[in-house]
Amino acid sequence: MSLAISAGANVKVVQRMLGHKSAAMTLDTYADLFDDDLDSVAELINARSQQSAAAALRSVGPHSLIEACPFRAHGPVNPQVG
């Protein structure tokens, strides 16, 4: 069942398959497998957050980001001035 949990199986399903009284019992029994999975989880979270950030940038567009910048001078930016 460690492989099922590691592959992403729902812990409640594994709990029922094994006849455990609680999902906590299942997780306590197979907790040792999670040490090996920490790097994989961190990589997945990082990849998802980068995808989410990229999608957010695509949805607002670069001009919206420039307009919202708190360090931007008031009014239009004129490269010929100053």
Salt bridges, closest charged atoms under 4 A:
GLU67 OE2 - ARG72 NH2 3.63
